[in-house]
Amino acid sequence: MPREATIHKVNPYELHGVRYFQILLSFADTPDSLREVRLPHDAVYSSPSEGDRVTVETMLSMITEVKKKDD
């Protein structure tokens, strides 16, 4: 089930030649609680940045994808 969130920090990095993102975010329904996720480039929209409003896809409470929210 998709959840709305806001990105607070993004740290791109490479591991074995594959680009990943370390993202610190908070969900809209719990804005005071930060959550960290590390995902490969193909699970995150291009050029994520601080302050972006996003939709987060989860499976079994694990974040699997971050999409930019359409305003």
C-alpha positions as CSV (number, residue, x, y, z in Angstrom):
1,M,0.0,0.0,0.0
2,P,1.5,3.4,-1.0
3,R,2.3,5.9,1.7
4,E,3.1,9.6,1.3
5,A,6.4,10.8,2.7
6,T,8.9,13.7,2.6
7,I,12.6,13.2,1.9
8,H,14.9,14.9,4.4
9,K,18.3,13.7,3.1
10,V,19.7,11.9,0.1
11,N,23.2,10.3,-0.2
12,P,23.9,8.7,-3.6
13,Y,26.7,6.1,-3.7
14,E,28.1,3.3,-5.8
15,L,28.6,-0.3,-4.8
16,H,30.3,-2.7,-7.3
17,G,29.5,-0.2,-10.1
18,V,25.8,0.0,-9.3
19,R,24.3,3.3,-8.1
20,Y,22.3,3.3,-4.9
21,F,20.6,5.9,-2.8
22,Q,20.6,6.2,1.0
23,I,17.4,8.2,1.8
24,L,16.2,9.6,5.1
25,L,12.5,10.3,5.0
26,S,9.4,10.7,7.2
27,F,5.9,9.5,6.5
28,A,3.1,12.0,6.3
29,D,1.2,10.3,9.1
30,T,4.3,10.2,11.4
31,P,6.3,13.4,10.5
32,D,8.4,13.3,13.7
33,S,9.7,9.8,13.0
34,L,12.6,9.5,10.5
35,R,13.2,6.3,8.6
36,E,16.3,5.4,6.6
37,V,16.2,3.3,3.4
38,R,18.9,2.2,0.9
39,L,17.6,1.3,-2.6
40,P,19.2,0.7,-6.0
41,H,18.8,3.4,-8.7
42,D,16.0,1.5,-10.5
43,A,13.8,1.6,-7.4
44,V,14.0,5.4,-7.0
45,Y,13.0,8.2,-9.4
46,S,15.7,10.2,-11.1
47,S,17.4,13.0,-9.1
48,P,15.7,12.7,-5.7
49,S,16.4,15.6,-3.4
50,E,15.7,17.0,0.1
51,G,12.2,18.4,0.5
52,D,10.7,16.2,-2.3
53,R,7.2,14.9,-1.6
54,V,7.1,11.2,-2.5
55,T,5.0,8.1,-2.6
56,V,6.6,5.1,-1.0
57,E,5.7,1.6,-2.0
58,T,6.1,-1.1,0.7
59,M,5.9,-4.9,0.8
60,L,5.7,-6.6,4.2
61,S,6.7,-3.3,5.9
62,M,9.9,-3.0,3.8
63,I,10.3,0.0,1.5
64,T,10.6,-1.3,-2.1
65,E,10.2,1.8,-4.2
66,V,10.2,5.6,-4.0
67,K,8.3,7.6,-6.6
68,K,8.0,11.4,-6.9
69,K,4.5,12.6,-5.9
70,D,2.5,14.3,-8.7
71,D,1.3,17.7,-7.4
